[in-house]
Amino acid sequence: MKKIRLFKPDLTSQELKAVARVFKRSWIGQGPEVVKFENEFKRFVKSKNAIATNSGSAALHLAVSAFNFKKGKNILVNNLTFVSSANGVLFNNLKPILIDCDPVTLGFDLEDAKKKINKNTVAIIVVHYGGHPAEMEKIMLFAKKNKIKVIEDCAHCIGGSYKGKKLGTWGDIGCFSFEEKKGLTTGDGGMIVTNQNNLVKPLKQLRWCGIEKDTWKRSKNLFINKRLKYDWYYEVSREGYKFNMNDLSASIGRVQLKRFRSLMSKKNSLIRYYIKKIQSINFNLLLPYDIQNNSYWIMGLKHKKRDLLMNHLNKNNISTGVHYLPLSKHPLYKKYDKGLKVSNNIWQEILTLPLHTGMSKKDIDRIAYCLNNFQK
Ligand SMILES: *Cc1c(COP(=O)(O)O)cnc(C)c1O
């Protein structure tokens, strides 16, 4: 019996050809492909600016850094998420305030945030868990009222919208991941989008070792007729990171973006079939799936005997996963565990099933058959 993988990137000869073209040019670092990918991506999400990074984690880290928050301030962030949602908070010497999840959507619980916000709170990092959109309209109202920033972690929801507006463009900054398991991949990679032009300069500087190319602090004599005399010249006035994307990754991303609609519709038809099958055998779906408007990354279940069920599926060559062990359960974040009743329990019941475009309906039949056997 063939193993059914949990995730699998969808790569074709088109991506390979794009990489070959970059090879031929012998410019594989950050170059024209990155610029084109950024331009295409910003049109895709209808954002004014897009800045490519070498990972989604880097994008989230830079998003927090860009605001220059004062040390020790608080940022609200989902508890049921991948560590990278919150790591950027720690890297910036800020304090993560973990927010519980809604028991139905498993996403950001605004009511919990209302209890935990105080005068030290400067921002929210909201994760669109599994691809199901957070209630951005209410969250933005809450943020405006309290004068705090909003960063959207869109690692799971590429292509998704909420009330007709693309996810990633509701908040001040949106961060995407193109890691190999995500809905669009560049191997590793990420993207920051923002409609705020004033954030672009600091973000680009932070992305590339703190380098400022278009300013001159030291001497105005470096310019002749407004053009820089020294092409090589740059200045560094703050610490930056080496978080840029390269042309090899960008060339793959550009093809993936062109193919995105067809990838998404294939995935949606699998999800539709999954839902029908899972409901017919009376299992609980992980999320209130609404494929009409959303772009899902996780297909899953909730089950009281999750671990036994995982073993059973594993024995039948069906890969499964858990997304996620909540942040509060990691040694690094344990001390921030306060009032997280739902997420600290529900994670023991959640299970991720295989979902990728390499699957067929027959695979889902096999999975449903195994689930049904387990029930018996
Ligand atoms: C994948 C993921 C990230 C990080 O993305 P990388 O590209 O792997 O660094 C951040 N947040 C969430 C919720 C993720 O699932």
PDBQT file of the ligand as one rigid body, heavy atoms in Angstrom, charges set to zero:
ROOT
HETATM    1  C1  LIG A 401       5.014  27.993   8.250  1.00  0.00    +0.000 C 
HETATM    2  C2  LIG A 401       4.624  28.994   9.241  1.00  0.00    +0.000 A 
HETATM    3  C3  LIG A 401       5.423  30.118   9.554  1.00  0.00    +0.000 A 
HETATM    4  C4  LIG A 401       6.854  30.252   9.149  1.00  0.00    +0.000 C 
HETATM    5  O1  LIG A 401       7.130  30.143   7.859  1.00  0.00    +0.000 OA
HETATM    6  P1  LIG A 401       8.557  29.635   7.351  1.00  0.00    +0.000 P 
HETATM    7  O2  LIG A 401       8.537  30.060   5.927  1.00  0.00    +0.000 OA
HETATM    8  O3  LIG A 401       8.610  28.159   7.536  1.00  0.00    +0.000 OA
HETATM    9  O4  LIG A 401       9.609  30.341   8.120  1.00  0.00    +0.000 OA
HETATM   10  C5  LIG A 401       4.898  31.095  10.384  1.00  0.00    +0.000 A 
HETATM   11  N1  LIG A 401       3.674  30.994  10.912  1.00  0.00    +0.000 NA
HETATM   12  C6  LIG A 401       2.892  29.922  10.676  1.00  0.00    +0.000 A 
HETATM   13  C7  LIG A 401       1.536  29.887  11.288  1.00  0.00    +0.000 C 
HETATM   14  C8  LIG A 401       3.344  28.885   9.858  1.00  0.00    +0.000 A 
HETATM   15  O5  LIG A 401       2.571  27.816   9.646  1.00  0.00    +0.000 OA
ENDROOT
TORSDOF 0
